[in-house]
Amino acid sequence: MVSQKVTVKNPTGLHLRPAGILCKEAMQFKSHITFRYRENTANAKSVLSVLGACIKSGDEIELVCEGEDEQEALAALVHAIENGLGE
């Protein structure tokens, strides 16, 4: 299991479009991928789970990846979030 904290930089947070991009990126990997925000844990492969976390701009989340490609998954997701998830 690997994890890393990252700050969401999107001006509007994780609304539908960036949430979809995050999920699409996460689904490319076999690992179980979640993220923690405050006391909540969300499934990064589920758009509804990501939207339900209500992540705003400037919020810090902790990505957690567990599985055979966990290192690659973590690096790819951190990179995607740091680059604004397409926005």
PDB file of N, CA, C and O in Angstrom:
ATOM      1  N   MET A   1       0.841  -1.183   0.000  1.00  0.00           N
ATOM      2  CA  MET A   1       0.000   0.000   0.000  1.00  0.00           C
ATOM      3  C   MET A   1       0.884   1.243   0.000  1.00  0.00           C
ATOM      4  O   MET A   1       1.846   1.336   0.763  1.00  0.00           O
ATOM      5  N   VAL A   2       0.544   2.198  -0.868  1.00  0.00           N
ATOM      6  CA  VAL A   2       1.255   3.466  -0.925  1.00  0.00           C
ATOM      7  C   VAL A   2       0.231   4.596  -0.842  1.00  0.00           C
ATOM      8  O   VAL A   2      -0.919   4.439  -1.252  1.00  0.00           O
ATOM      9  N   SER A   3       0.662   5.729  -0.309  1.00  0.00           N
ATOM     10  CA  SER A   3      -0.244   6.869  -0.226  1.00  0.00           C
ATOM     11  C   SER A   3       0.544   8.161  -0.347  1.00  0.00           C
ATOM     12  O   SER A   3       1.749   8.207  -0.100  1.00  0.00           O
ATOM     13  N   GLN A   4      -0.166   9.205  -0.733  1.00  0.00           N
ATOM     14  CA  GLN A   4       0.449  10.521  -0.855  1.00  0.00           C
ATOM     15  C   GLN A   4      -0.638  11.582  -0.762  1.00  0.00           C
ATOM     16  O   GLN A   4      -1.734  11.417  -1.299  1.00  0.00           O
ATOM     17  N   LYS A   5      -0.321  12.670  -0.075  1.00  0.00           N
ATOM     18  CA  LYS A   5      -1.256  13.787   0.006  1.00  0.00           C
ATOM     19  C   LYS A   5      -1.026  14.715  -1.174  1.00  0.00           C
ATOM     20  O   LYS A   5       0.106  14.936  -1.604  1.00  0.00           O
ATOM     21  N   VAL A   6      -2.123  15.253  -1.688  1.00  0.00           N
ATOM     22  CA  VAL A   6      -2.058  16.169  -2.829  1.00  0.00           C
ATOM     23  C   VAL A   6      -3.176  17.205  -2.650  1.00  0.00           C
ATOM     24  O   VAL A   6      -4.253  16.895  -2.140  1.00  0.00           O
ATOM     25  N   THR A   7      -2.897  18.430  -3.078  1.00  0.00           N
ATOM     26  CA  THR A   7      -3.877  19.502  -2.983  1.00  0.00           C
ATOM     27  C   THR A   7      -4.580  19.686  -4.318  1.00  0.00           C
ATOM     28  O   THR A   7      -3.942  19.780  -5.366  1.00  0.00           O
ATOM     29  N   VAL A   8      -5.917  19.736  -4.262  1.00  0.00           N
ATOM     30  CA  VAL A   8      -6.724  19.932  -5.465  1.00  0.00           C
ATOM     31  C   VAL A   8      -6.615  21.398  -5.871  1.00  0.00           C
ATOM     32  O   VAL A   8      -6.913  22.292  -5.080  1.00  0.00           O
ATOM     33  N   LYS A   9      -6.185  21.639  -7.110  1.00  0.00           N
ATOM     34  CA  LYS A   9      -5.929  23.002  -7.571  1.00  0.00           C
ATOM     35  C   LYS A   9      -7.013  23.553  -8.488  1.00  0.00           C
ATOM     36  O   LYS A   9      -7.010  24.741  -8.809  1.00  0.00           O
ATOM     37  N   ASN A  10      -7.945  22.692  -8.914  1.00  0.00           N
ATOM     38  CA  ASN A  10      -9.007  23.153  -9.805  1.00  0.00           C
ATOM     39  C   ASN A  10      -9.782  24.286  -9.135  1.00  0.00           C
ATOM     40  O   ASN A  10     -10.155  24.162  -7.968  1.00  0.00           O
ATOM     41  N   PRO A  11     -10.034  25.390  -9.847  1.00  0.00           N
ATOM     42  CA  PRO A  11     -10.752  26.519  -9.243  1.00  0.00           C
ATOM     43  C   PRO A  11     -12.145  26.144  -8.731  1.00  0.00           C
ATOM     44  O   PRO A  11     -12.636  26.733  -7.768  1.00  0.00           O
ATOM     45  N   THR A  12     -12.772  25.165  -9.375  1.00  0.00           N
ATOM     46  CA  THR A  12     -14.126  24.769  -8.975  1.00  0.00           C
ATOM     47  C   THR A  12     -14.151  23.440  -8.229  1.00  0.00           C
ATOM     48  O   THR A  12     -15.229  22.889  -8.005  1.00  0.00           O
ATOM     49  N   GLY A  13     -13.004  22.916  -7.841  1.00  0.00           N
ATOM     50  CA  GLY A  13     -12.952  21.646  -7.117  1.00  0.00           C
ATOM     51  C   GLY A  13     -13.251  20.465  -8.023  1.00  0.00           C
ATOM     52  O   GLY A  13     -13.117  20.557  -9.243  1.00  0.00           O
ATOM     53  N   LEU A  14     -13.658  19.349  -7.418  1.00  0.00           N
ATOM     54  CA  LEU A  14     -13.931  18.136  -8.198  1.00  0.00           C
ATOM     55  C   LEU A  14     -15.414  18.050  -8.551  1.00  0.00           C
ATOM     56  O   LEU A  14     -16.157  17.263  -7.964  1.00  0.00           O
ATOM     57  N   HIS A  15     -15.835  18.866  -9.515  1.00  0.00           N
ATOM     58  CA  HIS A  15     -17.195  18.747 -10.027  1.00  0.00           C
ATOM     59  C   HIS A  15     -17.216  17.637 -11.079  1.00  0.00           C
ATOM     60  O   HIS A  15     -16.235  16.905 -11.208  1.00  0.00           O
ATOM     61  N   LEU A  16     -18.287  17.498 -11.816  1.00  0.00           N
ATOM     62  CA  LEU A  16     -18.500  16.327 -12.679  1.00  0.00           C
ATOM     63  C   LEU A  16     -17.378  16.061 -13.687  1.00  0.00           C
ATOM     64  O   LEU A  16     -16.915  14.925 -13.793  1.00  0.00           O
ATOM     65  N   ARG A  17     -16.936  17.066 -14.419  1.00  0.00           N
ATOM     66  CA  ARG A  17     -15.916  16.825 -15.456  1.00  0.00           C
ATOM     67  C   ARG A  17     -14.586  16.351 -14.869  1.00  0.00           C
ATOM     68  O   ARG A  17     -14.093  15.299 -15.276  1.00  0.00           O
ATOM     69  N   PRO A  18     -13.984  17.089 -13.922  1.00  0.00           N
ATOM     70  CA  PRO A  18     -12.715  16.588 -13.361  1.00  0.00           C
ATOM     71  C   PRO A  18     -12.878  15.292 -12.576  1.00  0.00           C
ATOM     72  O   PRO A  18     -11.955  14.480 -12.531  1.00  0.00           O
ATOM     73  N   ALA A  19     -14.035  15.089 -11.958  1.00  0.00           N
ATOM     74  CA  ALA A  19     -14.273  13.821 -11.257  1.00  0.00           C
ATOM     75  C   ALA A  19     -14.270  12.667 -12.250  1.00  0.00           C
ATOM     76  O   ALA A  19     -13.725  11.600 -11.967  1.00  0.00           O
ATOM     77  N   GLY A  20     -14.875  12.880 -13.409  1.00  0.00           N
ATOM     78  CA  GLY A  20     -14.886  11.860 -14.455  1.00  0.00           C
ATOM     79  C   GLY A  20     -13.492  11.567 -14.974  1.00  0.00           C
ATOM     80  O   GLY A  20     -13.153  10.413 -15.238  1.00  0.00           O
ATOM     81  N   ILE A  21     -12.681  12.610 -15.122  1.00  0.00           N
ATOM     82  CA  ILE A  21     -11.298  12.423 -15.588  1.00  0.00           C
ATOM     83  C   ILE A  21     -10.498  11.651 -14.550  1.00  0.00           C
ATOM     84  O   ILE A  21      -9.723  10.761 -14.900  1.00  0.00           O
ATOM     85  N   LEU A  22     -10.679  11.986 -13.268  1.00  0.00           N
ATOM     86  CA  LEU A  22      -9.993  11.270 -12.195  1.00  0.00           C
ATOM     87  C   LEU A  22     -10.375   9.786 -12.206  1.00  0.00           C
ATOM     88  O   LEU A  22      -9.511   8.917 -12.097  1.00  0.00           O
ATOM     89  N   CYS A  23     -11.658   9.508 -12.337  1.00  0.00           N
ATOM     90  CA  CYS A  23     -12.127   8.114 -12.363  1.00  0.00           C
ATOM     91  C   CYS A  23     -11.593   7.362 -13.577  1.00  0.00           C
ATOM     92  O   CYS A  23     -11.175   6.210 -13.467  1.00  0.00           O
ATOM     93  N   LYS A  24     -11.609   8.016 -14.726  1.00  0.00           N
ATOM     94  CA  LYS A  24     -11.108   7.380 -15.947  1.00  0.00           C
ATOM     95  C   LYS A  24      -9.632   7.026 -15.787  1.00  0.00           C
ATOM     96  O   LYS A  24      -9.196   5.952 -16.201  1.00  0.00           O
ATOM     97  N   GLU A  25      -8.870   7.931 -15.186  1.00  0.00           N
ATOM     98  CA  GLU A  25      -7.446   7.684 -14.937  1.00  0.00           C
ATOM     99  C   GLU A  25      -7.278   6.512 -13.965  1.00  0.00           C
ATOM    100  O   GLU A  25      -6.449   5.630 -14.187  1.00  0.00           O
ATOM    101  N   ALA A  26      -8.064   6.509 -12.898  1.00  0.00           N
ATOM    102  CA  ALA A  26      -7.959   5.460 -11.875  1.00  0.00           C
ATOM    103  C   ALA A  26      -8.337   4.088 -12.435  1.00  0.00           C
ATOM    104  O   ALA A  26      -7.748   3.079 -12.046  1.00  0.00           O
ATOM    105  N   MET A  27      -9.301   4.044 -13.332  1.00  0.00           N
ATOM    106  CA  MET A  27      -9.771   2.764 -13.867  1.00  0.00           C
ATOM    107  C   MET A  27      -8.767   2.091 -14.793  1.00  0.00           C
ATOM    108  O   MET A  27      -8.951   0.931 -15.161  1.00  0.00           O
ATOM    109  N   GLN A  28      -7.723   2.788 -15.171  1.00  0.00           N
ATOM    110  CA  GLN A  28      -6.684   2.187 -16.014  1.00  0.00           C
ATOM    111  C   GLN A  28      -5.797   1.230 -15.223  1.00  0.00           C
ATOM    112  O   GLN A  28      -4.999   0.495 -15.803  1.00  0.00           O
ATOM    113  N   PHE A  29      -5.937   1.241 -13.898  1.00  0.00           N
ATOM    114  CA  PHE A  29      -5.063   0.441 -13.036  1.00  0.00           C
ATOM    115  C   PHE A  29      -5.853  -0.657 -12.327  1.00  0.00           C
ATOM    116  O   PHE A  29      -7.046  -0.513 -12.060  1.00  0.00           O
ATOM    117  N   LYS A  30      -5.166  -1.744 -12.031  1.00  0.00           N
ATOM    118  CA  LYS A  30      -5.794  -2.877 -11.350  1.00  0.00           C
ATOM    119  C   LYS A  30      -5.899  -2.656  -9.846  1.00  0.00           C
ATOM    120  O   LYS A  30      -6.733  -3.274  -9.184  1.00  0.00           O
ATOM    121  N   SER A  31      -5.065  -1.786  -9.307  1.00  0.00           N
ATOM    122  CA  SER A  31      -5.033  -1.534  -7.863  1.00  0.00           C
ATOM    123  C   SER A  31      -6.359  -0.985  -7.351  1.00  0.00           C
ATOM    124  O   SER A  31      -7.132  -0.377  -8.092  1.00  0.00           O
ATOM    125  N   HIS A  32      -6.599  -1.218  -6.059  1.00  0.00           N
ATOM    126  CA  HIS A  32      -7.721  -0.614  -5.353  1.00  0.00           C
ATOM    127  C   HIS A  32      -7.285   0.807  -5.011  1.00  0.00           C
ATOM    128  O   HIS A  32      -6.285   1.002  -4.320  1.00  0.00           O
ATOM    129  N   ILE A  33      -8.034   1.800  -5.494  1.00  0.00           N
ATOM    130  CA  ILE A  33      -7.628   3.195  -5.330  1.00  0.00           C
ATOM    131  C   ILE A  33      -8.724   3.973  -4.609  1.00  0.00           C
ATOM    132  O   ILE A  33      -9.867   4.031  -5.062  1.00  0.00           O
ATOM    133  N   THR A  34      -8.357   4.564  -3.489  1.00  0.00           N
ATOM    134  CA  THR A  34      -9.282   5.398  -2.729  1.00  0.00           C
ATOM    135  C   THR A  34      -8.586   6.709  -2.385  1.00  0.00           C
ATOM    136  O   THR A  34      -7.383   6.865  -2.593  1.00  0.00           O
ATOM    137  N   PHE A  35      -9.356   7.634  -1.862  1.00  0.00           N
ATOM    138  CA  PHE A  35      -8.741   8.817  -1.280  1.00  0.00           C
ATOM    139  C   PHE A  35      -9.489   9.197  -0.018  1.00  0.00           C
ATOM    140  O   PHE A  35     -10.690   8.966   0.117  1.00  0.00           O
ATOM    141  N   ARG A  36      -8.746   9.783   0.895  1.00  0.00           N
ATOM    142  CA  ARG A  36      -9.305  10.212   2.173  1.00  0.00           C
ATOM    143  C   ARG A  36      -9.378  11.730   2.193  1.00  0.00           C
ATOM    144  O   ARG A  36      -8.451  12.429   1.783  1.00  0.00           O
ATOM    145  N   TYR A  37     -10.510  12.213   2.682  1.00  0.00           N
ATOM    146  CA  TYR A  37     -10.698  13.648   2.886  1.00  0.00           C
ATOM    147  C   TYR A  37     -11.458  13.803   4.193  1.00  0.00           C
ATOM    148  O   TYR A  37     -12.577  13.310   4.337  1.00  0.00           O
ATOM    149  N   ARG A  38     -10.848  14.485   5.131  1.00  0.00           N
ATOM    150  CA  ARG A  38     -11.371  14.579   6.496  1.00  0.00           C
ATOM    151  C   ARG A  38     -11.577  13.170   7.030  1.00  0.00           C
ATOM    152  O   ARG A  38     -10.629  12.384   7.045  1.00  0.00           O
ATOM    153  N   GLU A  39     -12.785  12.821   7.468  1.00  0.00           N
ATOM    154  CA  GLU A  39     -13.002  11.469   8.012  1.00  0.00           C
ATOM    155  C   GLU A  39     -13.532  10.502   6.958  1.00  0.00           C
ATOM    156  O   GLU A  39     -13.750   9.327   7.253  1.00  0.00           O
ATOM    157  N   ASN A  40     -13.741  10.981   5.741  1.00  0.00           N
ATOM    158  CA  ASN A  40     -14.374  10.172   4.708  1.00  0.00           C
ATOM    159  C   ASN A  40     -13.361   9.508   3.788  1.00  0.00           C
ATOM    160  O   ASN A  40     -12.279  10.038   3.535  1.00  0.00           O
ATOM    161  N   THR A  41     -13.740   8.331   3.293  1.00  0.00           N
ATOM    162  CA  THR A  41     -12.945   7.629   2.288  1.00  0.00           C
ATOM    163  C   THR A  41     -13.819   7.460   1.054  1.00  0.00           C
ATOM    164  O   THR A  41     -14.969   7.034   1.155  1.00  0.00           O
ATOM    165  N   ALA A  42     -13.273   7.794  -0.110  1.00  0.00           N
ATOM    166  CA  ALA A  42     -14.019   7.688  -1.365  1.00  0.00           C
ATOM    167  C   ALA A  42     -13.296   6.762  -2.333  1.00  0.00           C
ATOM    168  O   ALA A  42     -12.067   6.702  -2.363  1.00  0.00           O
ATOM    169  N   ASN A  43     -14.083   6.045  -3.119  1.00  0.00           N
ATOM    170  CA  ASN A  43     -13.555   5.168  -4.156  1.00  0.00           C
ATOM    171  C   ASN A  43     -13.212   6.026  -5.377  1.00  0.00           C
ATOM    172  O   ASN A  43     -14.103   6.625  -5.980  1.00  0.00           O
ATOM    173  N   ALA A  44     -11.939   6.089  -5.741  1.00  0.00           N
ATOM    174  CA  ALA A  44     -11.512   6.940  -6.859  1.00  0.00           C
ATOM    175  C   ALA A  44     -11.982   6.412  -8.209  1.00  0.00           C
ATOM    176  O   ALA A  44     -11.849   7.112  -9.213  1.00  0.00           O
ATOM    177  N   LYS A  45     -12.523   5.208  -8.263  1.00  0.00           N
ATOM    178  CA  LYS A  45     -13.008   4.646  -9.522  1.00  0.00           C
ATOM    179  C   LYS A  45     -14.511   4.850  -9.701  1.00  0.00           C
ATOM    180  O   LYS A  45     -15.085   4.388 -10.687  1.00  0.00           O
ATOM    181  N   SER A  46     -15.150   5.538  -8.755  1.00  0.00           N
ATOM    182  CA  SER A  46     -16.590   5.785  -8.805  1.00  0.00           C
ATOM    183  C   SER A  46     -16.861   7.285  -8.859  1.00  0.00           C
ATOM    184  O   SER A  46     -16.524   8.015  -7.927  1.00  0.00           O
ATOM    185  N   VAL A  47     -17.473   7.745  -9.956  1.00  0.00           N
ATOM    186  CA  VAL A  47     -17.773   9.168 -10.095  1.00  0.00           C
ATOM    187  C   VAL A  47     -18.673   9.639  -8.958  1.00  0.00           C
ATOM    188  O   VAL A  47     -18.452  10.716  -8.405  1.00  0.00           O
ATOM    189  N   LEU A  48     -19.678   8.855  -8.603  1.00  0.00           N
ATOM    190  CA  LEU A  48     -20.583   9.254  -7.520  1.00  0.00           C
ATOM    191  C   LEU A  48     -19.864   9.358  -6.184  1.00  0.00           C
ATOM    192  O   LEU A  48     -20.148  10.257  -5.393  1.00  0.00           O
ATOM    193  N   SER A  49     -18.948   8.456  -5.933  1.00  0.00           N
ATOM    194  CA  SER A  49     -18.167   8.495  -4.705  1.00  0.00           C
ATOM    195  C   SER A  49     -17.282   9.743  -4.664  1.00  0.00           C
ATOM    196  O   SER A  49     -17.175  10.399  -3.628  1.00  0.00           O
ATOM    197  N   VAL A  50     -16.651  10.066  -5.790  1.00  0.00           N
ATOM    198  CA  VAL A  50     -15.789  11.253  -5.869  1.00  0.00           C
ATOM    199  C   VAL A  50     -16.623  12.522  -5.682  1.00  0.00           C
ATOM    200  O   VAL A  50     -16.242  13.410  -4.921  1.00  0.00           O
ATOM    201  N   LEU A  51     -17.759  12.606  -6.375  1.00  0.00           N
ATOM    202  CA  LEU A  51     -18.621  13.780  -6.239  1.00  0.00           C
ATOM    203  C   LEU A  51     -19.164  13.912  -4.816  1.00  0.00           C
ATOM    204  O   LEU A  51     -19.275  15.020  -4.292  1.00  0.00           O
ATOM    205  N   GLY A  52     -19.501  12.781  -4.194  1.00  0.00           N
ATOM    206  CA  GLY A  52     -20.043  12.776  -2.834  1.00  0.00           C
ATOM    207  C   GLY A  52     -19.065  13.262  -1.785  1.00  0.00           C
ATOM    208  O   GLY A  52     -19.471  13.648  -0.689  1.00  0.00           O
ATOM    209  N   ALA A  53     -17.776  13.249  -2.108  1.00  0.00           N
ATOM    210  CA  ALA A  53     -16.764  13.718  -1.151  1.00  0.00           C
ATOM    211  C   ALA A  53     -16.745  15.245  -1.051  1.00  0.00           C
ATOM    212  O   ALA A  53     -16.174  15.794  -0.109  1.00  0.00           O
ATOM    213  N   CYS A  54     -17.365  15.935  -2.017  1.00  0.00           N
ATOM    214  CA  CYS A  54     -17.477  17.407  -2.011  1.00  0.00           C
ATOM    215  C   CYS A  54     -16.120  18.098  -1.866  1.00  0.00           C
ATOM    216  O   CYS A  54     -15.935  18.932  -0.980  1.00  0.00           O
ATOM    217  N   ILE A  55     -15.181  17.750  -2.734  1.00  0.00           N
ATOM    218  CA  ILE A  55     -13.841  18.320  -2.692  1.00  0.00           C
ATOM    219  C   ILE A  55     -13.842  19.692  -3.371  1.00  0.00           C
ATOM    220  O   ILE A  55     -14.265  19.831  -4.519  1.00  0.00           O
ATOM    221  N   LYS A  56     -13.368  20.687  -2.650  1.00  0.00           N
ATOM    222  CA  LYS A  56     -13.295  22.056  -3.164  1.00  0.00           C
ATOM    223  C   LYS A  56     -11.849  22.406  -3.513  1.00  0.00           C
ATOM    224  O   LYS A  56     -10.918  21.693  -3.136  1.00  0.00           O
ATOM    225  N   SER A  57     -11.675  23.499  -4.230  1.00  0.00           N
ATOM    226  CA  SER A  57     -10.342  23.982  -4.570  1.00  0.00           C
ATOM    227  C   SER A  57      -9.559  24.270  -3.296  1.00  0.00           C
ATOM    228  O   SER A  57     -10.068  24.898  -2.367  1.00  0.00           O
ATOM    229  N   GLY A  58      -8.319  23.805  -3.265  1.00  0.00           N
ATOM    230  CA  GLY A  58      -7.469  24.023  -2.097  1.00  0.00           C
ATOM    231  C   GLY A  58      -7.544  22.934  -1.049  1.00  0.00           C
ATOM    232  O   GLY A  58      -6.744  22.923  -0.113  1.00  0.00           O
ATOM    233  N   ASP A  59      -8.500  22.004  -1.187  1.00  0.00           N
ATOM    234  CA  ASP A  59      -8.615  20.893  -0.239  1.00  0.00           C
ATOM    235  C   ASP A  59      -7.473  19.908  -0.455  1.00  0.00           C
ATOM    236  O   ASP A  59      -7.061  19.659  -1.588  1.00  0.00           O
ATOM    237  N   GLU A  60      -6.966  19.349   0.643  1.00  0.00           N
ATOM    238  CA  GLU A  60      -5.915  18.345   0.560  1.00  0.00           C
ATOM    239  C   GLU A  60      -6.535  16.962   0.749  1.00  0.00           C
ATOM    240  O   GLU A  60      -7.235  16.711   1.730  1.00  0.00           O
ATOM    241  N   ILE A  61      -6.269  16.078  -0.196  1.00  0.00           N
ATOM    242  CA  ILE A  61      -6.749  14.699  -0.094  1.00  0.00           C
ATOM    243  C   ILE A  61      -5.536  13.776  -0.012  1.00  0.00           C
ATOM    244  O   ILE A  61      -4.434  14.130  -0.430  1.00  0.00           O
ATOM    245  N   GLU A  62      -5.763  12.599   0.530  1.00  0.00           N
ATOM    246  CA  GLU A  62      -4.696  11.595   0.580  1.00  0.00           C
ATOM    247  C   GLU A  62      -5.093  10.432  -0.312  1.00  0.00           C
ATOM    248  O   GLU A  62      -6.038   9.703  -0.012  1.00  0.00           O
ATOM    249  N   LEU A  63      -4.373  10.264  -1.400  1.00  0.00           N
ATOM    250  CA  LEU A  63      -4.611   9.132  -2.296  1.00  0.00           C
ATOM    251  C   LEU A  63      -3.988   7.879  -1.703  1.00  0.00           C
ATOM    252  O   LEU A  63      -2.867   7.916  -1.198  1.00  0.00           O
ATOM    253  N   VAL A  64      -4.718   6.767  -1.765  1.00  0.00           N
ATOM    254  CA  VAL A  64      -4.227   5.494  -1.247  1.00  0.00           C
ATOM    255  C   VAL A  64      -4.420   4.442  -2.337  1.00  0.00           C
ATOM    256  O   VAL A  64      -5.534   4.223  -2.811  1.00  0.00           O
ATOM    257  N   CYS A  65      -3.320   3.795  -2.729  1.00  0.00           N
ATOM    258  CA  CYS A  65      -3.353   2.767  -3.766  1.00  0.00           C
ATOM    259  C   CYS A  65      -2.816   1.464  -3.195  1.00  0.00           C
ATOM    260  O   CYS A  65      -1.797   1.447  -2.505  1.00  0.00           O
ATOM    261  N   GLU A  66      -3.515   0.376  -3.490  1.00  0.00           N
ATOM    262  CA  GLU A  66      -3.095  -0.929  -2.996  1.00  0.00           C
ATOM    263  C   GLU A  66      -3.311  -1.966  -4.077  1.00  0.00           C
ATOM    264  O   GLU A  66      -4.438  -2.187  -4.519  1.00  0.00           O
ATOM    265  N   GLY A  67      -2.220  -2.609  -4.509  1.00  0.00           N
ATOM    266  CA  GLY A  67      -2.323  -3.634  -5.536  1.00  0.00           C
ATOM    267  C   GLY A  67      -1.035  -3.752  -6.323  1.00  0.00           C
ATOM    268  O   GLY A  67      -0.015  -3.155  -5.981  1.00  0.00           O
ATOM    269  N   GLU A  68      -1.107  -4.536  -7.384  1.00  0.00           N
ATOM    270  CA  GLU A  68       0.104  -4.869  -8.138  1.00  0.00           C
ATOM    271  C   GLU A  68       0.725  -3.687  -8.873  1.00  0.00           C
ATOM    272  O   GLU A  68       1.935  -3.674  -9.101  1.00  0.00           O
ATOM    273  N   ASP A  69      -0.078  -2.697  -9.247  1.00  0.00           N
ATOM    274  CA  ASP A  69       0.470  -1.533  -9.957  1.00  0.00           C
ATOM    275  C   ASP A  69       0.303  -0.242  -9.147  1.00  0.00           C
ATOM    276  O   ASP A  69       0.106   0.839  -9.702  1.00  0.00           O
ATOM    277  N   GLU A  70       0.388  -0.386  -7.820  1.00  0.00           N
ATOM    278  CA  GLU A  70       0.108   0.737  -6.922  1.00  0.00           C
ATOM    279  C   GLU A  70       1.031   1.941  -7.119  1.00  0.00           C
ATOM    280  O   GLU A  70       0.573   3.082  -7.063  1.00  0.00           O
ATOM    281  N   GLN A  71       2.319   1.699  -7.348  1.00  0.00           N
ATOM    282  CA  GLN A  71       3.259   2.813  -7.530  1.00  0.00           C
ATOM    283  C   GLN A  71       2.919   3.623  -8.781  1.00  0.00           C
ATOM    284  O   GLN A  71       2.892   4.854  -8.747  1.00  0.00           O
ATOM    285  N   GLU A  72       2.662   2.926  -9.873  1.00  0.00           N
ATOM    286  CA  GLU A  72       2.321   3.594 -11.126  1.00  0.00           C
ATOM    287  C   GLU A  72       0.996   4.342 -11.003  1.00  0.00           C
ATOM    288  O   GLU A  72       0.858   5.462 -11.495  1.00  0.00           O
ATOM    289  N   ALA A  73       0.028   3.719 -10.345  1.00  0.00           N
ATOM    290  CA  ALA A  73      -1.283   4.351 -10.161  1.00  0.00           C
ATOM    291  C   ALA A  73      -1.159   5.627  -9.346  1.00  0.00           C
ATOM    292  O   ALA A  73      -1.726   6.655  -9.715  1.00  0.00           O
ATOM    293  N   LEU A  74      -0.433   5.574  -8.252  1.00  0.00           N
ATOM    294  CA  LEU A  74      -0.266   6.742  -7.398  1.00  0.00           C
ATOM    295  C   LEU A  74       0.413   7.877  -8.164  1.00  0.00           C
ATOM    296  O   LEU A  74      -0.036   9.022  -8.108  1.00  0.00           O
ATOM    297  N   ALA A  75       1.482   7.564  -8.870  1.00  0.00           N
ATOM    298  CA  ALA A  75       2.208   8.589  -9.634  1.00  0.00           C
ATOM    299  C   ALA A  75       1.308   9.230 -10.695  1.00  0.00           C
ATOM    300  O   ALA A  75       1.319  10.449 -10.865  1.00  0.00           O
ATOM    301  N   ALA A  76       0.537   8.415 -11.402  1.00  0.00           N
ATOM    302  CA  ALA A  76      -0.330   8.929 -12.463  1.00  0.00           C
ATOM    303  C   ALA A  76      -1.442   9.812 -11.904  1.00  0.00           C
ATOM    304  O   ALA A  76      -1.750  10.859 -12.475  1.00  0.00           O
ATOM    305  N   LEU A  77      -2.043   9.398 -10.798  1.00  0.00           N
ATOM    306  CA  LEU A  77      -3.137  10.180 -10.222  1.00  0.00           C
ATOM    307  C   LEU A  77      -2.646  11.485  -9.607  1.00  0.00           C
ATOM    308  O   LEU A  77      -3.296  12.520  -9.751  1.00  0.00           O
ATOM    309  N   VAL A  78      -1.513  11.446  -8.928  1.00  0.00           N
ATOM    310  CA  VAL A  78      -0.939  12.679  -8.372  1.00  0.00           C
ATOM    311  C   VAL A  78      -0.626  13.651  -9.506  1.00  0.00           C
ATOM    312  O   VAL A  78      -0.917  14.843  -9.407  1.00  0.00           O
ATOM    313  N   HIS A  79      -0.038  13.143 -10.576  1.00  0.00           N
ATOM    314  CA  HIS A  79       0.290  13.977 -11.738  1.00  0.00           C
ATOM    315  C   HIS A  79      -0.977  14.592 -12.331  1.00  0.00           C
ATOM    316  O   HIS A  79      -1.003  15.784 -12.639  1.00  0.00           O
ATOM    317  N   ALA A  80      -2.018  13.792 -12.491  1.00  0.00           N
ATOM    318  CA  ALA A  80      -3.272  14.287 -13.072  1.00  0.00           C
ATOM    319  C   ALA A  80      -3.893  15.383 -12.196  1.00  0.00           C
ATOM    320  O   ALA A  80      -4.344  16.407 -12.710  1.00  0.00           O
ATOM    321  N   ILE A  81      -3.917  15.171 -10.889  1.00  0.00           N
ATOM    322  CA  ILE A  81      -4.501  16.159  -9.984  1.00  0.00           C
ATOM    323  C   ILE A  81      -3.666  17.439  -9.965  1.00  0.00           C
ATOM    324  O   ILE A  81      -4.212  18.541 -10.004  1.00  0.00           O
ATOM    325  N   GLU A  82      -2.363  17.293  -9.906  1.00  0.00           N
ATOM    326  CA  GLU A  82      -1.484  18.474  -9.881  1.00  0.00           C
ATOM    327  C   GLU A  82      -1.570  19.280 -11.181  1.00  0.00           C
ATOM    328  O   GLU A  82      -1.297  20.480 -11.184  1.00  0.00           O
ATOM    329  N   ASN A  83      -1.946  18.632 -12.274  1.00  0.00           N
ATOM    330  CA  ASN A  83      -2.083  19.324 -13.548  1.00  0.00           C
ATOM    331  C   ASN A  83      -3.512  19.773 -13.829  1.00  0.00           C
ATOM    332  O   ASN A  83      -3.821  20.158 -14.957  1.00  0.00           O
ATOM    333  N   GLY A  84      -4.381  19.734 -12.838  1.00  0.00           N
ATOM    334  CA  GLY A  84      -5.718  20.312 -12.957  1.00  0.00           C
ATOM    335  C   GLY A  84      -6.800  19.448 -13.544  1.00  0.00           C
ATOM    336  O   GLY A  84      -7.902  19.939 -13.791  1.00  0.00           O
ATOM    337  N   LEU A  85      -6.533  18.179 -13.778  1.00  0.00           N
ATOM    338  CA  LEU A  85      -7.554  17.255 -14.311  1.00  0.00           C
ATOM    339  C   LEU A  85      -8.261  17.818 -15.540  1.00  0.00           C
ATOM    340  O   LEU A  85      -9.488  17.783 -15.636  1.00  0.00           O
ATOM    341  N   GLY A  86      -7.480  18.328 -16.464  1.00  0.00           N
ATOM    342  CA  GLY A  86      -8.039  18.788 -17.725  1.00  0.00           C
ATOM    343  C   GLY A  86      -8.634  20.190 -17.726  1.00  0.00           C
ATOM    344  O   GLY A  86      -9.245  20.606 -18.710  1.00  0.00           O
ATOM    345  N   GLU A  87      -8.462  20.912 -16.639  1.00  0.00           N
ATOM    346  CA  GLU A  87      -9.027  22.282 -16.595  1.00  0.00           C
ATOM    347  C   GLU A  87      -7.934  23.313 -16.524  1.00  0.00           C
ATOM    348  O   GLU A  87      -8.217  24.510 -16.480  1.00  0.00           O
TER     349      GLU A  87
END
